[in-house]
Amino acid sequence: MNAAERLFLSEGVAATTIEQITSAAAVAKGTFYLYFSSKDDVLAALADRFAQQLLEKINTAVAKEPAKNWKGKLETWAKACSPAISIPSGYTTFSSTARALAHATD
């Protein structure tokens, strides 16, 4: 999956072939098909891996806050989420929304 990720990012998903993935991963094409039926399956697995890693990062960060510090937990959650999300200009980020909500209770 690491080889596929590197190729998808450098070449684009559409331009990347299964042959390129297997070559970069130093595995046979048959081995690829034992785990994935298509590039779309690899892409879905990469998305799952990314989501799991992000969730672990968020949970770890939030767990460091004291149990009763809900404001701190919310701010930490927002900060942990923000780098993974690209927000178009003019839209509100999770961080600014969390800050607004936190200050509303002050």
C-alpha positions in Angstrom: 0.0 0.0 0.0 2.9 2.4 0.7 4.1 2.0 -2.9 0.6 2.6 -4.3 0.3 5.7 -2.0 3.6 7.1 -3.3 2.6 6.5 -6.9 -0.9 7.9 -6.5 0.5 11.1 -5.0 3.2 11.5 -7.5 1.6 10.3 -10.7 -2.1 10.5 -9.9 -4.5 7.6 -9.4 -5.7 7.4 -13.0 -2.2 7.4 -14.4 -0.9 4.8 -12.0 -1.0 1.2 -13.3 -1.1 -2.0 -11.2 2.1 -3.0 -12.9 3.8 0.2 -11.5 2.4 -0.6 -8.1 3.7 -4.2 -8.1 7.0 -3.1 -9.5 7.5 -0.4 -6.8 6.4 -2.8 -4.1 8.6 -5.6 -5.4 5.8 -8.1 -5.5 4.3 -10.2 -8.3 1.1 -9.2 -9.9 -0.6 -12.3 -8.6 0.3 -11.2 -5.0 -1.4 -7.9 -5.6 -4.6 -9.7 -6.7 -4.5 -11.9 -3.5 -5.2 -8.7 -1.5 -6.9 -6.3 -4.0 -9.1 -6.7 -7.0 -8.4 -3.3 -8.5 -6.8 0.1 -7.9 -10.1 1.2 -6.4 -9.6 -1.4 -3.7 -6.2 -0.1 -2.9 -7.5 3.4 -2.8 -10.3 2.4 -0.5 -7.7 0.6 1.8 -5.6 3.7 1.8 -8.6 5.8 2.7 -9.4 3.4 5.6 -5.8 3.5 6.8 -5.8 7.3 6.7 -9.0 7.5 8.6 -7.8 5.1 11.2 -4.5 7.0 11.7 -6.4 10.3 12.0 -8.8 8.8 14.6 -5.9 7.4 16.6 -4.2 10.8 16.5 -7.4 12.6 17.7 -8.1 10.0 20.5 -4.5 10.3 21.7 -4.6 14.1 21.8 -8.0 14.3 23.5 -7.0 11.7 26.1 -4.2 13.9 27.3 -6.7 16.5 28.4 -8.0 16.3 32.0 -11.3 14.3 32.2 -13.5 17.2 33.2 -11.9 19.8 30.8 -14.5 19.6 28.1 -13.5 22.9 26.6 -9.9 21.7 26.3 -11.0 18.4 24.9 -13.1 20.2 22.2 -10.3 22.5 21.3 -7.8 19.6 21.2 -10.2 17.6 19.0 -10.6 20.6 16.6 -6.8 21.2 16.4 -6.2 17.5 15.7 -8.8 17.4 13.0 -7.9 20.7 11.2 -4.6 19.7 9.5 -6.3 16.8 7.8 -9.1 18.9 6.3 -8.6 21.4 3.5 -11.1 24.2 3.9 -11.8 26.6 1.0 -11.3 30.3 1.8 -14.4 31.9 3.2 -15.5 28.8 5.1 -15.3 28.3 8.8 -12.9 25.7 10.1 -13.6 23.2 12.9 -11.0 25.1 15.0 -12.8 28.4 14.7 -16.2 26.8 15.3 -14.8 25.0 18.4 -13.3 28.2 19.8 -16.6 30.0 19.2 -18.5 27.3 21.0 -16.0 27.2 23.9 -16.2 30.9 24.4 -20.0 30.9 24.3 -19.9 28.9 27.6 -17.4 31.3 29.3 
